[in-house]
Amino acid sequence: MQLCLGAAYGWSVFVKPLVNSEHWTLTQVSMNFSLAIFCLGIGTVVGGMWLDRVGPRVVASVAGLLYGLGYVLAAVAVAHHSLPGLYLSYGVLAGFGGGMGYICPVSTLVKWFPDKRGLMTGIAVCGYGAGALVMSAIAAPQIVAHGVPITFLILGAAYAILVVATAQFYQNPPEILLIPGLEARTHATSAAQSGEFSVSEAMRTPQFWLLWIMLFVNVSAGIMIISQASPMSQQLAGFTPVAAAGVVGVIALFNGLGRVVWAAASDYIGRASVFVILFAIQAIALFSLPFLHAPILFTGAMALVGFAYGGGFGTMPSFAADFFGAKNIGGIYGWILLAWGAGAVPSPMLIAHVREVSGRYNLALEVIAVLMVCSIALPLLAKKPRHPGLSSAGKLANAQS
């Protein structure tokens, strides 16, 4: 499921063909990607709140239908040269459906594997990061042979079938979950004693918003590079369009690997330590990119950005579950993922605008690199919140005594 939904990260292979064939500007075409990721963030909120009530199977099935339909309608929009139609179909509908689908495996696996949260959520979102690797390899030659509309049509039909089919295997764990080496976990345990926050309780803590900002910052760097990976590779390192699609695939590969590697590492070195490293890696890579014209070095720096970007998505679900518990993680993490949608707007638009005005990418890369450096302090401030029920119980005990 995540492999299909993660095809959104391969958007840059459509950028030049649409600019050349439709005479839309780079900024206009890039806006579609930002809109899709923004609506994806909204979809995670809606999907997360809904699946906490009806379970992941129904939500994921509806998500697959919306996602596939968005691609099919995008084919119609491009065939009729309609930019607003492209925004509504691919940007709004497919983006929203993708967000609803994304939260389902993440929320489900956190509940099934409370003792291996980092590893299992990393594996879940690894598929999403690798989606562009598969899609770009398929889409690039299809665009050359048949054009963008037919490519959208083929992808949309395939994605709808595959996502809905995989959704049928989803279910939440039983009320009492026995874990080897750990005591039984049961939803009957009081929320205060088990540290299970409701969505509203979590959102009233400063830690929730700190995690939100950390994800926003991590998204800003990676999503900017992903949005312009193909044209940037062609300009800075002299890649051909097909070779540039290969760079998109490399980013996707490391995006996927980063989600597993860093998520698993966070089980041992801590979630906060991982985010410190991720911000530092991205700062170094972004500062270096404008000066790396050798294809191997350039591709390596792009891979590092993807590796760190994916690491943020692999680690954050466990970070949130550690802080707020797993019972309502669908709704809680859905709201945190709104930072994904919010972070997808400023940086891709910034780099597209800077490229159109100056003909170079340097300024945009330097701005986000400085942001990464400044953000290294954020994870160091992250401390687990105290459940408000425990505080109330303590006050009551003191009053009674």
N, C-alpha and C positions, 0 to 999 in steps of 0.2 A: 504493500500500500504506500509506504513512504517513498519507495523508488519512483512510483508514478507521480505522487504529489510533488516531489522534489524537482521535477522537470522545470519548474518555474525558474530555477537557478541557471538554466541554459538559455535564458531570454536573449542574451547578447548575440547569439547566432542569427537572430531575426533582425537585429538592429540595422545593419548595412543594407540588406535586401529591401527592407521597408523604406529606408531613407532614399534609396536609389529608384525604386519602382513607383513609390507613391508620392515622392517629392515632399514628404514631411520632414521637418527639421529633426536634428538629433535630440534636441530637448523635448520635442513633442513625442517622439518615439520612446525616449527614456521615461517620460511621464507615465506611460502605460505600465512599465515595470514597477515604478514606485507606487502606483495606484493598486496594483495587484498585491504587493506585499503589505500595503496599508490595510486593504480589505481582508487580507489573510489574518492580520492581527485582530480585526473585529470578529472574524469567523472563529478564532480560537476562544474568544470570550463567550460567544453565543454557544458554540459547541461544547465548551467546558462546563458551562452552567447546565446545559440540557442533558449531557451524558451523566452528570451526577444524579439526575432524576430518573432517566429511562435506560441507562446503560449504554455502552459504546457501540453495540451492533447497529441499532437504529440510526444513531447519529452518523456513523461512518458510511452507512448505505446512502443516506440522503446526501452526504458530502460528495460521494463518488458521482452521483447523478448530476449535481450542480457543477462539479469540476469538469466533467466530460462535456456537458452542455455548453459551458463557457467557451471551450476550445472550438466546438462545432459552430457556434454563433460567431466566433472570431473569424472563422473561415469565410462566413457570409459577409461580415463587415469589411474585410480586406478585399474580397472580390468586388464589392460595391464602392470601394475607395472611401469608406466612412471611418474617419478617425474617432468621432464620438461613439460609433458602434463598437470599435475595437476596445475603447475604454470601458464600455458597459459590459461587454462580453468577457474578454480576457481579464481586464483589470478588476471589475467589480464581481462578476458572477464566479469566474474560475478562482479568483483570489479568495473570495469568501468561502467557497466550497473547499478549497485547499486548506484553509485554516481550521474549518470544522473537522476535517479528516485528520489533520496533523496531531491534534490534541488527544485523539482516541487511543492510539497505541501507547503514547507517553503516560497518560493517566492510568491505563490498565496495567501496564508493567510495573509501575511504582507500587501498586497495590499487591501485585502477585509476588514481588521480590523485595520486601522491605530490608532484607539483610544485604542485598547487592544492588542498591538503587543506582549507583553511579554506572556500573557496568551495564546493567540491563537497559536503562534509558539511553545510554550511549549507543548500544546496539540498535535500539529502536530508531533513533534519529540518524544513525549512520546511513540508513537507506535513503533518507531524505537528502542528505548531503551528496550522495552518489547519484541522485536522479539525473542531474545534468550531464554526468558522464555518459549515461546511456542515451539520453535524449539528444545531446549534441552530435553524437556519432551517427544517429539515425536521421536527425533533422537536416544537418548540413547538406548531405548529398541529395536528400529529397527536395530541398528548396531549389537546388541547382537544376534538378531534373524536372520537377513538376510545379514549382512556385510555392509561395507561402500559403495561399488558401488551401490547397490540397494537403499540404503538410499538416496544417492545423486540423483539418477534417480527420485525417488518419489517426493523429495523436489523440484527439478528443474521443473517438469511438473506442480506441484501445484502452484509454484511461478509465472511461466509464465502466467498461466491462470488468477490468481487473480490480479496481477499487471496490466496487460493489461485491464482487465475488470474495475478495479477501475479508471484507467486513463481516461475513457470515460466520467466521471463526472466533469472533471476539466475545468474551464474557468476563465479568468481574469475578474475583475469587469468592469462595464461600464466606459466610459470616465469621466463622472461626477458621483461621488459617494456621496450620501447624508447620513450623519451620524448624528443620533439624538444628539442634544446638541452641535454639531460642525458645522462650516460653510461647504458648499459644497467643496469637493476636486476635482479639475479638472486638467487633464494633460495639459490643454491649458495655465495654469499659467506658467509664465517664470520660467526657471530652477533656476535662481539666487534667485528670490523672494521666491520660495518654498523650497530652499535648496536642490534641486535635483542634485546630482553629476552624471556625466557620469562615466563609469568604469575607464577611463584613468585619469579623474580628481581626483577620489577617491584614486587611486593607487599612485598619486603624493603627497599625504599628509602623514606626519609622523604618524597621527592617524590610518591610514589604517594598517600600518606595526606594530603598537603597538597592535592593535586588533589581527593581524595575530600571533604575538608572544604569546599573552595571550592564544589564542586557542591552539597553539602548545604545550605550557607548560601543559595546562589542559589535553590535549590528552595524553601526555607522561605518566602520572601516571595511568590513568584509562585503557588505552589500554594495558599497561604492565600487569596489574592484569588480565584483561579479557583474554589475550592470554595464560595465564598459570593457570587460575582459577581452572580447574579440577585437574591437577597433583599437584598443590600447596596445594589444600585442602586435597588430599590424603596423602601427605608427612607431612605437618605441623600439621594437626588436625586429621589424621587417618581415613578419610572418605573412604568408599567404592566407586568404580566407579559410581554406580547409585546415591549414596548420594552426591557425588561430583557434579554430574549433577544438583542436587538440589541446590547446592551453586551457580552454574552458573545461575540457574533460579532466585535465590534471588538477585544476582547482577543485572540481567536484570530487575527485578521488581523495584528495587530502582533506577536503571538507568532511567527507564521510569518515575517513580514518581518524581525524581529530576528535570526532564525536565519541568514538569508542576509546581511544587512547587516553584522552584527558579526563573523560568521565570515569574510567577505571582507575586512573591515577588519583583522582580526587577521593576515592575510597581510602587511600593510604596517606596522602600528604595533606588532605583537607581541601574543601571547595575554595576557600579564600586564597590559599597559596596558588592554586591553579589559575585563578583569574589574574593574580599579580603577574604571573609568567605570560599569560595570554596577551595582556596589554603591552608588556615589554616587547614581545616578539613582533607584534603588529607595528609598534612605533618604529622599530629598526627597519622592518621590511618596507614600510611606506616611505620613510626618508630616503631609502636606497633606490627605489624603483626608477626614478627619472634618469639615473646614471648607469643603469644596467642595460646596455644595448646588446650584449652577447646573449643569444637565445637561451643558452643553458642557465646562465645566471638570472636572467629575467624570469624564466619559468620557475626557477627555484624560489625567487622572492614571492611570486604570485602564489606558489604552492604553500609557502609559510603563512601567508595571509589566510588562505583557505583553511589551513590546519588549525590556526588559532580561532578563526571564526566558528568553525564547526565545534571546537572545544567548548565554546561558550554555551552552545545549545545542548551539548552532551552533558554538561555539568550543572546547568541551572535547574533542571527539574529536581535533581537530588538535593540541591541547595534549598529549594523551596520546600521540599518534603521534610528535610531535616528541621527546618525552622517551624513549619506550620502543620506537620502531620500529613498522612496520605489519604485520609478519608474524603476530604473535600478538595483534593489536589486538582481535579479537573477544572473547577471554577477558579481556584486561586491561581493556578499556573496559567489558565486562560487569560486572566487579567494581566499577569506579568508579561505574557507574550504580546500584549498590546504594544509593548515597547518595541517589538520586532516591526510592527506596522509603522509606528511613529518614526523609528530609526531609518526606515526605508525611504523616507521622503527627502530629508535635507541633503544628505551626502550624494546620492545619485544625481539629484538636480544640480547640486553644486559642481560636480565634476563635468557634467554635460555642458553647463553654462560656461565654465572656465575654458573648456576645450573649444567651444564655439567662438568665444570672444578673443582668446589669446592664441589659439591653435596648439596649446600645450596643456599638459595635465599637472604641472608642477605645483601650482598654488594650492589646488584642492588636496593633493596628497600631503603637502606640508601642514595644512590646517588640521586634517584629521590625525596626522602623526603627533602633533602637539597635544591634541585632545587625549590621545592614548597615554602619553607621558603623564599628563595631569591626573588621569583616572587611576593610576597605579595605587593611589592612596585609598580608593573606595573600598576594595575588599578587606582592607585592614581594619575598617570600621564595623564590619559585619559581625554582630554578636547575636546569638540565639535569643529570641524574645521570650519573655515569661508569659504563660497563658493567663489571661485576665481572670479566669475561674479560680486559679490557684491563689491569686492575690485576694480575691473576694473571700475565699475559704479561710485564708490566714487572718483576715480582718475579723471575720465572724468568730473564729476560735479565740482571738484575743479579747473580743467583746464579752464572750461567754465566760472566760476565765476572770 
